[in-house]
Amino acid sequence: MTSTDNQPSSAGDGKLTRWVVIAVLCALLAAACILGYLGWTSTETSVPASGYIALVFGVVFSLIVGAGLMALVFYSSRKGYDEPVLLIPESEDGPESKPDDERGPRYPPAATRNDT
């Protein structure tokens, strides 16, 4: 890594910066946990049974949607929908030209396509 004046930085600068970032993030996590605990215990309000039922339905529905979206990601990756587009050059003569002219085949051979 180089600094702004194009001088190589020492290895100690990177380690110190990393530890400072980790310390700040740990302090923010601790503050969030403390504020969450104080907010949770600051009142004596009880949640009715219908609130817990709604909470369970919300969690289950969120898990189903998340699992479904991840399944679609894996499915599209397996089927090759995430592959880059293969550009097929247009013929200069139009659609009446032979598919296998001097530039090669118009479509990729079956061995190179992901049909599985």
C-alpha positions as CSV (number, residue, x, y, z in Angstrom):
1,M,0.0,0.0,0.0
2,T,1.3,3.5,-0.8
3,S,0.4,6.8,0.8
4,T,-0.6,10.0,-1.0
5,D,3.0,11.1,-1.6
6,N,3.8,7.8,-3.3
7,Q,6.0,6.6,-0.5
8,P,5.4,3.0,0.7
9,S,3.7,3.0,4.0
10,S,5.1,0.9,6.8
11,A,3.4,-2.4,7.8
12,G,2.7,-1.0,11.3
13,D,0.3,1.7,9.9
14,G,-2.0,-0.9,8.5
15,K,-2.1,-3.0,11.6
16,L,-2.8,0.0,13.8
17,T,-5.6,1.2,11.5
18,R,-7.1,-2.2,11.5
19,W,-7.1,-2.4,15.3
20,V,-8.6,1.1,15.6
21,V,-11.4,0.2,13.3
22,I,-12.1,-3.1,15.2
23,A,-12.1,-1.2,18.5
24,V,-14.5,1.5,17.2
25,L,-16.9,-1.2,15.8
26,C,-16.7,-3.2,19.2
27,A,-17.6,0.1,21.1
28,L,-20.5,0.7,18.7
29,L,-21.7,-2.9,19.3
30,A,-21.5,-2.6,23.0
31,A,-23.4,0.7,23.0
32,A,-26.1,-0.8,20.8
33,C,-26.4,-3.8,23.2
34,I,-26.6,-1.5,26.3
35,L,-29.2,0.8,24.7
36,G,-31.2,-2.2,23.5
37,Y,-31.2,-3.7,27.0
38,L,-32.2,-0.4,28.6
39,G,-35.0,0.0,26.1
40,W,-36.2,-3.5,26.6
41,T,-36.3,-3.3,30.4
42,S,-37.4,0.3,30.8
43,T,-41.2,-0.4,30.8
44,E,-43.4,-3.0,32.4
45,T,-45.7,-3.4,29.4
46,S,-46.8,-6.9,28.5
47,V,-47.3,-8.2,25.0
48,P,-50.6,-10.0,24.4
49,A,-50.8,-13.5,22.8
50,S,-51.9,-12.1,19.5
51,G,-48.7,-10.0,19.4
52,Y,-46.5,-13.1,19.8
53,I,-48.6,-14.9,17.2
54,A,-48.0,-12.0,14.8
55,L,-44.3,-12.1,15.6
56,V,-44.0,-15.8,14.9
57,F,-45.9,-15.4,11.6
58,G,-43.7,-12.5,10.5
59,V,-40.5,-14.5,11.3
60,V,-41.7,-17.6,9.5
61,F,-42.8,-15.6,6.5
62,S,-39.5,-13.8,6.3
63,L,-37.6,-17.1,6.5
64,I,-39.7,-18.6,3.7
65,V,-39.2,-15.5,1.5
66,G,-35.4,-15.5,2.2
67,A,-35.1,-19.3,1.5
68,G,-37.1,-18.9,-1.7
69,L,-35.0,-16.0,-3.0
70,M,-31.8,-18.0,-2.2
71,A,-33.2,-21.0,-4.0
72,L,-33.8,-18.8,-7.1
73,V,-30.3,-17.5,-6.9
74,F,-28.9,-21.0,-6.9
75,Y,-31.3,-22.1,-9.6
76,S,-30.4,-19.2,-11.9
77,S,-26.7,-19.9,-11.4
78,R,-27.0,-23.6,-12.2
79,K,-29.1,-23.0,-15.3
80,G,-26.6,-20.4,-16.7
81,Y,-28.8,-17.4,-16.5
82,D,-26.0,-15.5,-14.7
83,E,-23.6,-16.1,-17.6
84,P,-22.5,-13.1,-19.7
85,V,-24.4,-12.5,-22.9
86,L,-23.0,-14.2,-26.0
87,L,-23.1,-11.8,-28.9
88,I,-24.0,-13.4,-32.2
89,P,-22.7,-11.2,-35.1
90,E,-25.3,-10.2,-37.7
91,S,-24.9,-11.3,-41.3
92,E,-24.1,-8.6,-43.8
93,D,-26.3,-10.3,-46.4
94,G,-29.3,-10.5,-44.1
95,P,-31.3,-13.5,-42.9
96,E,-31.0,-15.3,-46.3
97,S,-27.3,-16.0,-45.8
98,K,-26.0,-19.4,-44.9
99,P,-25.7,-20.0,-41.1
100,D,-22.1,-21.3,-41.4
101,D,-20.4,-18.6,-43.5
102,E,-16.7,-17.6,-43.5
103,R,-17.0,-16.1,-40.0
104,G,-17.9,-19.4,-38.4
105,P,-21.1,-20.9,-37.0
106,R,-23.9,-18.5,-36.1
107,Y,-24.7,-20.2,-32.8
108,P,-22.3,-21.8,-30.4
109,P,-21.9,-25.6,-30.6
110,A,-24.1,-27.6,-28.2
111,A,-21.0,-28.6,-26.2
112,T,-20.4,-25.0,-25.1
113,R,-23.9,-24.1,-24.0
114,N,-25.1,-24.8,-20.5
115,D,-28.3,-26.8,-21.1
116,T,-28.0,-28.9,-18.0
